[in-house]
Amino acid sequence: MEEEEEEVTDLKLQLFHNTVREHIIFLLLIILLYFSSYVVVSRFRRRDRDDLYSNDEDEVLVYRISFWLCTFTLAVAEGAAMLLPVSIASNEVLLLYPNSYYVKWLNSSLIQGLWNHVFLFSNLSLFIFLPFVYLFSESTGFVGHKKGILARVYETFIVFVLMAIIVLVLTAVLSAVFGIEKFQFFWFLNLGSVHLPFLYSCVSFLGVMLMLICTPYGFVRLFGVVNQVLVRPMLLRDVNEEFSAFYMEEASVKRKLANIELHNVSILDATNGSRLPKTNGIGRPPSYLPQPLLHHSLAHLYQRKTLAGNVDEHQMLNERLRELDSERKELDKLRKSSTFQRTFVYPLAMLLLLFCTAVTILLVVQNTLELLIGIKALPLSTRQFTLGISSLSKLGPVGAGMEVCLIFYLGATSVVGFYSMPFMSNVRPKRRQTSLPQLMLNCGFMLVLSSALPLLSRIIGITNFDLLGDFGAIEWLGNFQIVLLYNLVFGTTTALCLANKFTATVRRELRARLTALFLLA
């Protein structure tokens, strides 16, 4: 009996220590993610008097609370984007070092808890924190009440409760329409088990649909971004000679502009110093003018025409000066870059992008064929997964590392494609110029995209790692038609976007040649 009690006590102590260790690890991860998010948000937030330096203490407090919750939302978005890479890497580490003392803390319970915490905080940030922050920053207090922070809290709370009731009623109606649950009088009793997961399922579906649009476009845009950031190799070009030619042409344009401005000033002085002939009382000059006055009028008209021509030429020279300045800066960047950067970094980056894009398309095609044949299972998963049993990639650690790289590549392309959309031009964050409402909106968008990234990676077959926790219990992931159609549309749009990108120059040249031939004929 005593031995059994000691064993039970040892098991309870072990469970207690494991729980404490997991919570300490979660706390350290939250602190690390929050610090990185704070750096990012601080880089983009506006620092003028309207947003930060207010004389009202209540406004300062509201701004700080809003800023902290926006930073926390971005930290949750970073955690959601790293769920699959961390899980895949943990599985491979446990396979490589199964008996190592230094990785005993890395277990299935820790990874499962990480997925559950990210799912919980994603729901809290998306449905509670961000709406509350927006309403809190826009509130002023009810009419007739004393102004202050408590009045703003009361107004925010009441408006938020009313909005929550409307959203939950709509969710209950939609769940009844789609057959998730029959509408009952006491529908609110199933709020946490049915309606909130269904609401998050709808949001995740919208996020995946948004990534279906952004990711193929991001594949194309990422090549342009790399082309702008990195220095291209110089083949059969003398950059120093081109820089000298642009410098001399820029000096010549500036000299012409100075001469035109000096000429315009002299013309204006001559025009202002002269006197026009008197009129005949009805607004027209007399029909007969003496010969000196006629020459004077013709000279005045000639001066006006010359001044208008100088203005047009001045605009053309200014436009050319701006073009020369941008081209000279580009050449100066080429001159200052190293030979290694020009010769190896740019081609290596382009080859890496081509390789990742080609591998992604091939995996999508393979996943589509396996779904049609019946080899591949649907992404819906509710079983308990145990780390360290077997590798989920046929290539072992190399394949797992490639999967991690492709997941990060998908995340980067989706973000680049999303912020390159035309409708995002007014929302796109700018350094030191982003207001607080724009920060809230961008943090919400990043959370939606990051939460949809594990679903996207699992749907198109980038990895075979099961979605853990409530992520794998999303209902529409078990719909064969949705998953198959998503793979077909994703692969087709990606291939068409890339074909349009790399054949655009050839098509323009062919169109120009054919147009020239028809004109000659």
Secondary structure, DSSP 8 states (H G I E B T S, - for coil): -HHHHHHHHHHHHHHHHHHHHHHHHHHHHHHHHHHHHHHHHHHHB--STTTT--S-HHHHHHHHHHHHHHHHHHHHHHHHHTHHHHHHHHHHHHHH-TT-GGGTT--HHHHHHHHHHHHHHHHHIIIIIHHHHHHHHH----TTS--SHHHHHHHHHHHHHHHHHHHHHHHHHHHHHTTSS---TTGGGGIIIIIHHHHHHHHHHHHHHHHHHHHHHHHHHHHHHHHHHS----SS--HHHHHHHHHHHHHHHHHHHHHHHHHHHHHHHHHHHS------SSSS--S---HHHHHHHHHHHHHHHHHHHHHHHHHHHHHHHHHHHHHHHHHHHHHHS-HHIIIIIHHHHHHHHHHHHHHHHHHHHHHHHHHHHT-S--S---S---TTS--SSTTTHHHHHHHHHHHHHHHHHHHHHHHTSGGGTTTS--TTTB-HHHHHHHHHHHHHHHHHHHHHHHHTTS------GGGGG-GGGG-HHHHHHHHHHHHHHHHHHHHHHHTHHHHHHHHHHHHHHHHH-
